[in-house]
Amino acid sequence: MCLPFGSGKPLLEGYIDSDMLAHVDTSRSTSGYVMTYAGGVVSWQSRLQKVVAQSTTEVDYMATTKAEKEIIWMKELIEELEIRQEEFQLHYDNQSAIHLAKNVAYHSRTKHI
């Protein structure tokens, strides 16, 4: 068994997605991520969120937080292996969650997150 890598640039990337109200009985959403390095998948997760989200922005923001923690851990692991990488990329599609993550000001409507 082996883990094949692509022939692309050695870049750590993360892809994030979520599904609002995926589990109808509990009203919980599913969120997940996939981390790749040089085109090969090195880490992934998909599971129900622990809390009931009130909007798609909240669902994606919580999914993004989980993925950010994982990519920071992966970046530190790569640095321990003495592989230098200046940047890494996270890809997700919810513009509201992107704006919320980039704006560090106090958000009265999202303080419960």
C-alpha positions as CSV (number, residue, x, y, z in Angstrom):
1,M,0.0,0.0,0.0
2,C,1.2,3.5,-0.7
3,L,0.0,7.1,-0.7
4,P,0.5,8.6,-4.2
5,F,1.3,12.3,-4.6
6,G,0.7,14.4,-7.6
7,S,3.4,15.9,-9.7
8,G,2.3,19.4,-8.8
9,K,3.9,22.0,-6.5
10,P,4.4,20.8,-2.9
11,L,1.6,23.0,-1.5
12,L,-0.6,22.3,1.5
13,E,-4.3,23.0,0.5
14,G,-7.6,22.5,2.2
15,Y,-11.1,22.1,0.8
16,I,-14.1,22.7,3.0
17,D,-17.8,22.1,2.6
18,S,-20.9,21.7,4.7
19,D,-24.5,20.7,4.5
20,M,-27.2,22.7,6.4
21,L,-29.6,20.4,8.3
22,A,-28.2,17.2,6.9
23,H,-29.7,15.2,9.8
24,V,-33.4,16.0,9.9
25,D,-34.1,14.2,13.2
26,T,-31.6,16.3,15.2
27,S,-31.4,19.4,13.0
28,R,-27.7,19.2,12.9
29,S,-25.5,19.9,9.9
30,T,-22.7,17.9,8.4
31,S,-19.3,19.6,7.8
32,G,-16.1,18.2,6.3
33,Y,-12.7,19.0,4.9
34,V,-10.0,17.4,2.8
35,M,-6.3,18.4,3.1
36,T,-4.0,17.7,0.2
37,Y,-0.2,18.0,-0.1
38,A,1.4,18.0,-3.6
39,G,-1.9,16.8,-5.0
40,G,-2.3,13.8,-2.7
41,V,-4.9,13.5,0.1
42,V,-3.2,13.5,3.5
43,S,-6.1,14.3,5.9
44,W,-9.9,14.3,5.8
45,Q,-12.9,14.5,8.1
46,S,-16.7,14.5,7.7
47,R,-19.1,14.5,10.7
48,L,-22.2,16.0,12.2
49,Q,-21.6,19.3,14.0
50,K,-22.0,19.3,17.8
51,V,-24.5,22.2,17.9
52,V,-27.6,23.2,15.9
53,A,-26.7,26.0,13.5
54,Q,-29.1,28.8,12.8
55,S,-27.8,29.8,9.3
56,T,-25.6,28.6,6.5
57,T,-23.1,31.2,7.5
58,E,-22.8,29.7,10.9
59,V,-22.5,26.2,9.5
60,D,-19.7,27.1,7.2
61,Y,-17.9,29.3,9.7
62,M,-17.8,26.4,12.2
63,A,-16.6,24.0,9.4
64,T,-13.9,26.5,8.5
65,T,-12.7,26.8,12.1
66,K,-12.3,23.0,12.3
67,A,-10.4,22.9,8.9
68,E,-8.2,25.9,10.0
69,K,-7.1,24.1,13.1
70,E,-6.2,21.0,11.0
71,I,-4.3,22.9,8.4
72,I,-2.3,24.8,11.1
73,W,-1.4,21.4,12.7
74,M,-0.4,20.0,9.3
75,K,1.7,23.1,8.6
76,E,3.6,22.6,11.9
77,L,4.1,18.9,11.0
78,I,5.5,19.8,7.6
79,E,7.9,22.4,9.3
80,E,9.0,19.7,11.8
81,L,10.0,17.6,8.8
82,E,12.1,20.6,7.7
83,I,10.0,21.3,4.7
84,R,9.5,25.1,4.3
85,Q,6.2,26.3,3.0
86,E,5.5,30.0,3.1
87,E,1.7,29.8,2.5
88,F,-1.1,27.4,2.4
89,Q,-4.6,27.7,0.9
90,L,-8.1,27.0,2.1
91,H,-10.9,26.8,-0.4
92,Y,-14.6,27.3,0.6
93,D,-17.6,28.8,-1.1
94,N,-19.7,30.7,1.4
95,Q,-19.1,34.4,0.9
96,S,-20.7,35.3,4.2
97,A,-18.4,33.0,6.2
98,I,-15.4,34.3,4.2
99,H,-16.3,37.9,5.1
100,L,-16.9,37.0,8.8
101,A,-13.5,35.3,9.0
102,K,-11.6,38.2,7.3
103,N,-13.3,40.9,9.4
104,V,-11.9,40.8,12.9
105,A,-14.3,43.4,14.3
106,Y,-16.9,42.6,16.9
107,H,-20.0,40.9,15.4
108,S,-23.1,41.3,17.6
109,R,-25.2,38.8,15.5
110,T,-22.5,36.1,15.6
111,K,-21.1,36.4,19.1
112,H,-22.8,33.1,20.0
113,I,-20.6,31.2,17.6
